Structures are given as structure tokens and as C-alpha cells.
Amino acid sequence: MQPKQEPERITELARLKAFINPLRMQLYRLLYAAVSATASQLAEQVGETPSLVSYHLRKLAEHGFVAEASGRSGDGRERWWKVVSEEGWGFRTSDFADTPEGAAAVGAVTRGIFDTRITQYRNYLDQRAAWGKEWTDAAFSFEWLVDLTPAEVAEMSDEFEALARSWRERSKTARAAGDTEGREHVALHLYGFPFRP
């Protein structure tokens, strides 16, 4: 059995601030989904110039989030990029809450992540009819209201993470075996947070 792989935990403010720029967040997500791509390919998807996209990819590389994908360029002129870790990254708000700059960075990055997720879901809703009955019947959106303690929320988070990881492993195994028929990227977003009505 392989050891459980964890997302990298960002604890340095400079690294977290690399994602304050919404374009960098978007590029990272697209690159993660594509496995590897050139700045020109990514530029087409985000509607920016290849030189601007290349600049932002280099900034992400400076902070260790992306790297050159070796062996991809046929003629050596194109630079291919990939994310450094399949496990992604995360951070704890409490690691940055002790300074105003840290708290502001957490707020900006968290809102940026949320905005990209909302945009992704809105795009699906706008294009839902084009996906066909099989996909629209399979897609889901849930909301529950439960009364829990912080420890129970943390436990639930661990359980959801384990479930998502098992499905990701299943997906990777299928892809490695060449089983790609009918497979699409599927975004899973689940939130758990306290609120008072």
C-alpha cells in the first residue's frame, strides 16, 4: 500500500501571494487539468498573449508550483509546463492570521479560489444542454444544514478527502490502463463552514 500523499501545505507568505493574481490561479488550474501545456496553448484558453502567460508561468515556477515538462518539445523551441505536484497545495488560515498582510493575502487567495470555482460552475450551467442527458443526470449539487463541533467538521473533512482520493486513484488507474472512453474532467467542490442565521 502506498503512503497517503498530502497536498503541499504553504506556510510562507511569499508563496501564498503568488496566487493573489487571478490569472495565475486560472493558469495553474488549467495546467493541472491538462497535465502539461505550452504558454501558447494556455494563452488561447484564457484570452491573453503568450508572453503574458509565459511571464506568469515563470512566476509560478519561481515559487515551486509549476516546472518545465521535460521531453515534450519536438524542436526545442516550445517550452512545456506542468504542475509540480499532483496532490496540489493548500494552506491554513491560522498560519497567516497573525499579520494584516497575511490575513489580507489569505482573503484574496481564498476569494480567488472561490471565484474560479463559481465561474467554472456557471460555465457548466450555461452549457448544460450541450452535455446531454447522461451527463446532466449524473451531475449533482448538494446542500445540507447540520449542527457540528469543530472536531466533527474536521473529521468530516478527512472523510470527504479520503472518498475523493479513492475516486481520483480509480480515475488515474483507468487512465493508465487506456480506459478513456466517455471520461471527462469532473470538478468536485464541497464546502463546510460555520454560520449563524
Secondary structure, DSSP 4 states (H G I P E B T S, - for coil): -PPPP-PEEE--HHHHHTTSSHHHHHHHHHHHHHSSEEHHHHHHHHTS-HHHHHHHHHHHHHTTSEEE-TT--SSS-SPEEEES-TT-EEE-GGGTTTSHHHHHHHHHHHHHHHHHHHHHHHHHHHHHHHHHHHHHHH-----------HHHHHHHHHHHHHHHHHHHHHHHHHHHTT--TT---------------
